[in-house]
């Protein structure tokens, strides 16, 4: 290993989360400030919620259903498009 080209390694760098949790890791800086850790992240604490307040999925499915009905009424199908993406040249 070449001398004087590698950063100083701190085997016990202190990590402090915004929730107040602290722990030690190895790093190239002596102190690290983080916003979210495994003690307060919703995925790890089991408080994760899936919220679709705007109903985007339902709106999308409704648009797809209406488009399929419209295409059936006109006698067209989505599969009948050409390989060029449906553009006529």
C-alpha positions, 0 to 999 in steps of 0.5 A: 500500500502506498503511504500518505494517499489513504484517508484516516480510518476511524474504527469507532465513528459515532453516528447520530440520528435525528431521532436521538439514536446513536451507534458506532461504525467504521468510517473515514470521518469521526462523526456522522449526522443522519436523518433516518436510522433503522430505529425510526424508519417506517419500514423497519419499525413496522409502521409503514402504510401504503396510502393512495389518497388521490386514488391514482390506481383506480383512476388509471384502471378506469381510464384503461377500461374506458379505452378498451370499451371505446376501441371495441365499439369502434372495432379496433384493438390495441394489439392491431397497431403496427410495429412503428408505434401506430404512426402512419408515414 
